[in-house]
Amino acid sequence: MPNFNLRLRKNAYSEWKDEYIDYDKLKRIVKQQEQQLRLQQQTPVEPDKAGDLESATTYGTTPRSLKRVGSIRRSRSTSYLRTLAAASASETERLVLSRLIDPLEDALEAEYDKVERAYAAHVAHYSEQLALLRKQFRPNAPLATQESLQFALVELHRLLQLLTTFALLNYKGFVKILKKRAKAQPDAAAGAWYLAHTHSLASYQFPEARQCSDVMRSVEQTFADCFCDGNHALARATLMTKREESMNFAQTFVGVKIGACLILLVWVGWDSLVVPTFNSSREANVIPLVEARAYPVYRGVGCLLLLHWLVGVSLF
C-alpha cells in the first residue's frame, strides 16, 4: 500500500494545497512522542517525582513545574475529563501528565479548525454560485448563453467532487494520525484517548461532507431541470463526463489579434494626428500616409483583421 502522504500529494487540488492537513508535521510529533515514551520506559522514575505525581492526582493539585501549563490548557480539557472517567486510577495519572505536556493536542485542534474553516468556506461559496446560475437561466436564451451555463454547471460539479475528496482525504489523514498515536502507547489509556478524539473529530462537518453532497445533488437537479427535461440520471451522466485537459489557444489568438490591431491603430494615429502637427519647415520631409511604401501592406493586414472580426461577430 502506498504511503498516505504520497497519496495525499497526488490527489490534492493545487489551489487548496495550503488548506490540507499538515500530515508530515503531525506524524513528526507522533514519532517524537514515541521516542520519548521509549526513553521513559528505559529510565526508572525517581521516588520523589513519583510521590509528587501521586500527591497531585490524590489531592487534586498539580506539581509546580506543570501548574503554568495546566492553567493555559484548562479551558480545553472538558472533553478530555470524560476520557479520564473511563480510565483506571493509574492510567488517569498517566493521562493527566500526558495531557499537560502533550504538544499533539494543540496541533490536532489547529489542524481540525483549519480544515473545517476551509471546507465551510468552499461550501458557502459554491452554494452562492449555484444560486446565481439558477437566476441566470432563461428557457429562450441564445444557444451560446445556454452552452456557457452548461459549462459553468459542469465546472461547479467538478469542484464539488474535488471538495468531497478534500474532506475525505483530510478525515482519513486525521484517523491515521490518531491510530499512530494510539499504537505508540498500547494500553487502556491510549484506547480511551483514541475514542475521545474520534468523537471530537465526528463533531465537525467535513468528515461526512453532507453539505457538499447536498449542494452537488442540487447542481444535478438544476442541470436536469434546465437541460435534460428532468431526467436526473442523464444529467448526472453528463456532469460526470471527464473534462478535456487539452490546452485552449483561443485567448492566445485573441491577444495576438488585439495586439496587431493596436499596432495598426498606433501607426495610423501617428501618421494622421501627430505628424501633421510638426513645424512647417519640416513639411517637405513628411510623407503622406497614402504614399508610404508600407501602406498597402498595413492596409491588407487591416482588411484581413476586419474581415475576421466581422465573421466572428456575425457568428456570435
FIVEX-17305 format. One record per atom (N, C-alpha, C): x, y, z; residue in one letter. Coordinates in steps of 0.02 Angstrom, whole numbers, plus 50000, padded with zeros to 5 digits. Example, Ala and Ser with C-alpha at 12.3 -4.5 7.8 and 13.67 -1.06 7.14 Angstrom:
residues 2
506604971650390a;506154977550390a;506604983550390a;506424988850354s;506844994750357s;506455000250394s;
end
This chain:
residues 316
500434994150000m;500005000050000m;500455006250000m;500315011149956p;500745017049953p;500675021350015p;501185025350028n;501175029850085n;500605034750079n;500265036150136f;499695040750134f;499905047750114f;500495049850136n;500735056550118n;500825057150043n;501065051850011l;501135051849938l;500445052149905l;499985048349931r;499305048449904r;498975055249914r;499115058349970l;498835064949983l;499095070149934l;499745070049921r;500025074749872r;499765073349801r;499645066949786k;499425065249719k;498705067349707k;498275066849758n;497565068349750n;497375075349773n;497855079149797a;497695085849822a;497585090649764a;497115095249774y;496975100349725y;497465106149736y;497825107949684s;498385112649691s;498165119449719s;497555121649703e;497335128149727e;497165128149801e;497085122149830w;496935121549902w;497505118449940w;498105118649914k;498655114849944k;498815117150015k;498685123450032d;498815125850100d;498255124350149d;497715121450125e;497135120050168e;497085112750189e;497525108550163y;497505101450182y;497845100450249y;497745094550277i;498055092650339i;498815092650332i;499165095250382d;499895095050382d;500105088250410d;500065083350367y;500175076350389y;500895075350412y;501375078250379d;502075077450399d;502205080250469d;501905085950483k;502005089050549k;501725084650604k;501105082250595l;500795078050647l;501155071450654l;501365068550599k;501735062250602k;502395063150638k;502725068850627r;503365070250659r;503265070950735r;502715074050756i;502575074750828i;502455067850859i;502075063650824v;501945056950850v;502585052950858v;503035053450809k;503665049850814k;504085052450872k;504085058950883q;504455061750939q;504175059351005q;503515058951010q;503205056351071q;503365048951081q;503375045251027e;503535038151032e;504255037251057e;504715041251033q;505405040851057q;505455042851130q;505095048051150q;505095050051221q;504805044651265q;504285041251241l;503985035851280l;504475030051289l;504845028451238r;505345023151244r;505885024951295r;506095031251294l;506595033451342l;506325033251413l;505695035051422q;505385034851488q;505335027651513q;505185023051468q;505135016051488q;505815013151507q;506335015651475q;507005013251491q;507305016651552q;507075022651569t;507335026451626t;506875025551685t;507115023051744p;506675022251802p;506485029051831p;505875029351860v;505615035551889v;505865036151960v;506115042051979e;506365043252046e;505785043352096e;505895041152158p;505355040752206p;505035047452223p;505445052852228d;505165059252246d;504705062052192d;504895060952126k;504465063252071k;503825059252068k;503895052652081a;503295048452082a;502825050652137a;503125052552196g;502715054952251g;502365061452234g;502705065852199d;502385072152178d;501785070852133d;501875066252086l;501325064752040l;500755061452077l;500925056952125e;500405053552162e;500015058452205e;500375063052238s;500035067952279s;499615072752237s;499855074052177a;499475078552134a;498825075452113a;498835069052095t;498225065752074t;497765064152132t;498055063352193t;497655061552251t;497295067552279t;497655073152286y;497365079052318y;497125084252268y;497145082652205g;496865087252155g;497315093052139g;497955092652157t;498425097952140t;498895095752085t;499295100452061t;499755099152006t;500455100852029t;500975097152008p;501655098952026p;501825105952001p;502295109252035r;502455116152019r;502665117051947r;503045112151921s;503295112751852s;502735112251800s;502125109851823l;501585108851775l;500995113551787l;501035117751841k;500465122051856k;500335127051800k;500865130151774r;500775135351723r;500485132351659r;500745126451638v;500485123351578v;499765121151588v;499615118651648g;498925116451660g;498435122051660g;498635128051684s;498175133751683s;498035136151613s;498525135451568i;498425137651499i;497935133151462i;497985126751474r;497575121951435r;496965119551474r;496805122751530r;496235120551570r;495575121551533r;495545126651490s;494925128051454s;494765122851402s;495265118951380r;495155114051327r;495085106951354r;495015106251420s;495035099651449s;494345096751464s;493795099751439t;493135097151455t;493025090251426t;493155089651360s;493065083051329s;493575078051355s;494145080551376y;494665076051399y;494495073051467y;494135076851510l;493945074151575l;493465068251569l;493065068251515r;492635062451505r;493045056151493r;493605057051460t;494045051351449t;494345048851514t;494495053351560l;494785051351623l;494305047151665l;493655048551657a;493165044851696a;493145037451677a;493335035951615a;493315029151591a;493955025351605a;494455028451631a;495105025251643a;495185023651717a;495655019151731s;495795017351800s;496225022651832s;496365021851899a;496735027051935a;497445027751910a;497795022351898s;498485022751875s;498515025551804s;498045023651763e;498025026251695e;497845033651694e;497435035751743t;497245042751747t;497845047151761t;498285044851805e;498885048651820e;499305049651757e;499355044351718r;499745044851656r;499415049551606r;498745049351603l;498385053751557l;498445061051578l;498425062251644v;498485069251667v;499155072151647v;499685068351659l;500345070751641l;500435071551566l;500175066751527s;500245067251454s;499835072951426s;499265074351458r;498855079951434r;499195086651444r;499535087351500l;499835093751516l;500445095251473l;500785090051449i;501405091251411i;501355088451340i;500745086951317d;500655083851251d;500585089251198d;501075090151153p;501005095151100p;500545093051044p;500365086551042l;499935084250988l;499225086850996l;499015088351057e;498335090751068e;498225097451032e;498665102151044d;498595108751011d;498665108250936d;499125104050912a;499225103250840a;498605100350807a;498305095350839l;497695092350810l;497125097350809l;497025101050863e;496485105950864e;496585111350811e;497205113550801a;497345118550750a;497195115850680a;497385109550667e;497265106550602e;496515105350591e;496165103050644y;495445102250639y;495105108750617y;495275114150652d;494955120550637d;495145123150567d;495755122050546k;495965124350480k;495565120850425k;495515114350429v;495145110550378v;494405112250381v;494135113050441e;493415114550447e;493255121350418e;493675126350431r;493545133050403r;493585132950327r;494085129450300a;494145129150227a;493545125550196a;493345120050226y;492775116350199y;492135120450201y;491995123750257a;491395127850263a;491405133750214a;491985136750205a;492025142450159a;491895140350087a;492175134650067h;492055132249998h;491335130349987h;491025127050035v;490315125150028v;489885131350022v;489995136450063a;489605142550059a;489705146049991a;490325146149967h;490475149449904h;490125145949845h;490155139349844y;489855135649789y;489085135849793y;488815136349853s;488085137149859s;487865143849829s;488255149149841e;488095155649812e;488165155449736e;488665152049710q;488745151449638q;488155147849606q;487915142549639l;487335138849613l;486715143249611l;486615147249663a;486045151749664a;486085156849607a;486675159449593l;486755164249539l;486625160949471l;486865154849462l;486755151449398l;486015149949387l;485655148349440r;484935147249433r;484575153549410r;484795159349436k;484475165549417k;484625167349344k;485195165149318q;485395166949250q;485065162749197q;484745157249216f;484455152849166f;483825155949137f;483775155849070r;483175157949034r;483025152648980r;482405150148978p;482245144948928p;482345147248856p;482215153648842n;482285156248774n;482945159848763n;483455158348803a;484105161548795a;484455159048732a;484925162848705p;485305160548645p;485695154148661p;485875150848607l;486235144448614l;486905145448649l;487255150748632a;487905151948664a;487835153048739a;487305156548759t;487185157648831t;487035151148867t;486635146848836q;486475140448867q;487095135948872q;487515136048821e;488125132048824e;488595134648879e;488625141148886s;489045144048939s;488785142049008s;488125141949016l;487835139949080l;487955132449093l;487905128349041q;488045121249050q;488765120149071q;489225123649039f;489925122949058f;490045125149130f;489705130549151a;489785132849221a;489525127749270a;488965124349255l;488705119249300l;489155113149301l;489435111249244v;489895105649242v;490515107149284v;490775113249278e;491365115149317e;491205115449391e;490615117849409l;490415118049479l;490345111049508l;490075106549469h;490005099549491h;490695096449501h;491165097949457r;491835095349464r;492175097949528r;492085104349543l;492385107149603l;492075104249666l;491435102649664l;491115099549722l;491365092449732l;491515088949677q;491825082349685q;492515082949716q;492895087949694l;493555089049724l;493495090849798l;492975094549816l;492885096449886l;492705090249928l;492305085749900t;492155079549935t;492785075449947t;493205074949895t;493845071449903t;494285074949954t;494265081549954f;494655085550003f;494445083750074f;493795083450087a;493545081950154a;493725074950176a;493625070050132l;493755063150150l;494505061750158l;494915064850117l;495635063950124l;495885066650191l;495645072450210n;495845075250274n;495605070950332n;494985068550328y;494735064250381y;495145057950388y;495315054950332k;495725048950334k;496415050350363k;496695056150346g;497345057950374g;497315058750450g;496785061850475f;496725062650547f;496645055950582f;496245051450553v;496155044850583v;496805041050585v;497205041450533k;497845037950532k;498315040850585k;498305047350595i;498725050350647i;498505047950716i;497845047750727l;497595045450792l;497775038150805l;497745034050753k;497935027050761k;498675026350775k;499085030350741k;499805030150755k;499955032150827k;499605037250851r;499705039450920r;499475034150970r;498915030650955a;498675025550999a;499135019451000a;499425017750943k;499875012050940k;500525013450977k;500715019750983a;501325021351019a;501275019851093a;500655019551120q;500555017951190q;499975013051195q;500085006751180p;499535001851176p;499294999651245p;498855003551276d;498545001651339d;497845004651340d;497505003851397a;496815006251402a;496785013851397a;497295017251423a;497305024551419a;497345026851347a;497745023551307a;497795025351236a;497135024051200a;496795018551218g;496145017151188g;495635022451205g;495635024651268a;495175029951288a;495345036551253a;495985037951246w;496195043951210w;495975043751137w;496035037951106y;495835037251035y;495075038151028y;494685035251072l;493955035951068l;493745043151080l;494075046551127a;493895053551140a;494015057851079a;494575056751045h;494735060950987h;494315059050926h;494135052850918t;493695051050862t;493005054150872t;492755054350934h;492115057650947h;492175065150936h;492735068050955s;492835075150943s;492875076750869s;493205072350831l;493265073350759l;492585072650724l;492165068150750a;491505067250720a;491045073250730a;491205077650776s;490785083550787s;490875088850734s;491395088250691y;491495093050637y;491075091150576y;491045095650528q;490625094550469q;490985090850413q;491635091750407f;491985089050348f;492045081450347f;492045077750405p;492135070450399p;491605066950356p;490985069350359e;490445066250319e;490295069950255e;490475076350251a;490375080350191a;489645080350168a;489195080950215r;488485080850197r;488285087150159r;488525092950182q;488345099150148q;488585099150076q;489175096650064c;489445096249996c;489015091649953c;488815086049981s;488385081349943s;487715084449928s;487435088349974d;486795091549962d;486845096649905d;487385100549905v;487475105449851v;487585101949785v;487945096349785m;488055092549724m;487405089849696m;486975087249739r;486325084849716r;485905090649688r;485955096449719s;485595102349693s;485845104249623s;486495103849613v;486775105249546v;486515100249495v;486495093849512e;486245088749467e;485505089949451e;485115091749503q;484405092949491q;484305099149448q;484695104349459t;484645110349418t;484815108949346t;485335105049334f;485535103349266f;484995099149233f;484695094549272a;484155090449244a;483545094549226a;483355099249267d;482765103349253d;482885108149195d;483495110549188c;483635115749137c;483795112749069c;484145107049067f;484405104649003f;484245097348987f;483955093649034c;483835086549022c;483105084649032c;482655089449032d;481935088249039d;481775084249103d;482135085749156g;482005082549220g;482315075649228g;482695073249179n;483005066649184n;483635067149227n;483585065049289h;484135065849336h;484725061349318h;484575055249294a;485125050649276a;485525053349218a;485175056049167l;485525058949110l;485935065049130l;485655069049174a;486025074949197a;486655073049235a;486595067949277r;487175065849315r;487715062949270r;487495059149219a;487985056249172a;488335061749133a;487975066949115t;488285072549079t;488765076349123t;488575077449186l;489015081149232l;489625077149251l;489575070549251m;490135066349270m;490635065449213m;490475067949154t;490925067249097t;491585070749113t;492125067249100k;492785069949116k;492945075849071k;493165081149102r;493335087149065r;493975086249026r;493975088448964e;494575087848923e;495115092648949e;495725090148954e;496285094048980e;496705097148925e;496455096848862s;496845099748807s;496885107248814s;497445109948794m;497565117048803m;497155121048753m;496855126448777n;496435130648736n;496845136848716n;496955137548650f;497345143148625f;496915149048603f;496275148948620a;495825154348597a;496035161048625a;496205161248689q;496405167648720q;497065170148690q;497515165448673t;498145167548641t;498025170648573t;497575167548533f;497415170348468f;497095177248474f;496645177948523v;496325184448533v;496835189748553v;497315187848595g;497835192548614g;498265194748555g;498435189948511v;498845191648452v;498465196448406v;497815195148396k;497425199348351k;497325206348380k;497195206648446i;497115213248476i;497775217148474i;498335213548484g;498985216848479g;499115219648409g;498945215648358a;499035218048289a;498605224148275a;497985223948300c;497535229648290c;497805235848325c;498085235148384l;498355240848420l;498955243748383l;499375239348355i;499955241848317i;499725245948257i;499225243248220l;498955246948164l;498645253548186l;498295253548241l;497975259648265l;498485264848284l;499015262748319v;499545267448338v;499885270348276v;500015266048226w;500355268448166w;499915273448127w;499275271848120v;498825276448085v;498745282948124v;498685282448191g;498615288448230g;499225292848228g;499805289748227w;500435293648222w;500465297448157w;500335294148100d;500395297448035d;499825302348023d;499245301048053s;498665305348038s;498595311048087s;498805310248150l;498685315348200l;499315318748225l;499845314848234v;500455317748264v;500885321148212v;500995317748155v;501445320448103v;501195327148076v;500555328248064p;500335334848039p;500465340648086p;500595339248150t;500715344648197t;501435347048198t;501875344048156f;502565346248154f;502625353248124f;503205356348133n;503325363148106n;503295363148030n;503145369048003s;503075369747930s;503745368747894s;504305369847930s;504945368947898s;505095361647883s;504735357147916r;504855350047905r;504335346847861r;503885351047833e;503355348247792e;503625344947729e;504205347147706a;504475344247645a;504705337047656a;504885335447718n;505125328647734n;504565323947756n;503955326447762v;503405322347784v;503095318747724v;503025312247729i;502725308247676i;501995306947694i;501535308347650p;500835307047665p;500715299547678p;500195298147713l;500035291247732l;499915286947671l;499545289547624v;499365285447566v;499975283947523v;500475288347522e;501055287447480e;501615283347514e;501515281347574a;502015277347609a;502075270447576a;502685267747573r;502785261147541r;502465255447580r;502445256147646a;502155250747687a;501395251247692a;501095256447663y;500375257347671y;499985251547641y;500145248947582p;499755243247555p;499795237047601p;500375235947631v;500435230047675v;499985230847736v;500015236547769y;499605237647827y;498865237747809y;498715240447750r;498015240447729r;497755233447718r;498185229047688g;497975222147677g;497875218347743g;498345219247789v;498275215947854v;497665218547891v;497555225047888g;496965227847921g;496325225247892g;496295224447825c;495685221747794c;495565214447815c;496105210547819l;496025203647842l;495775203247914l;496065207447958l;495835207548027l;495105209848031l;494925214947993l;494245217347994l;493755211947969l;493955208347916l;493535202847891l;493445197447944l;493995195747979h;493955190548030h;493485192648087h;493535198948109w;493105201148163w;492385201548141w;492255203448079l;491565203748055l;491255196748051l;491645191848028v;491395184948028v;491255182448099v;491715184148145g;491605182048214g;490985185248244g;490865191648231v;490265195048257v;489635192148227v;489655190548162s;489055187648130s;488905180748158s;489425176748173l;489305170048202l;489055170548273l;489295175448310f;489075176248379f;488335178248382f;
end
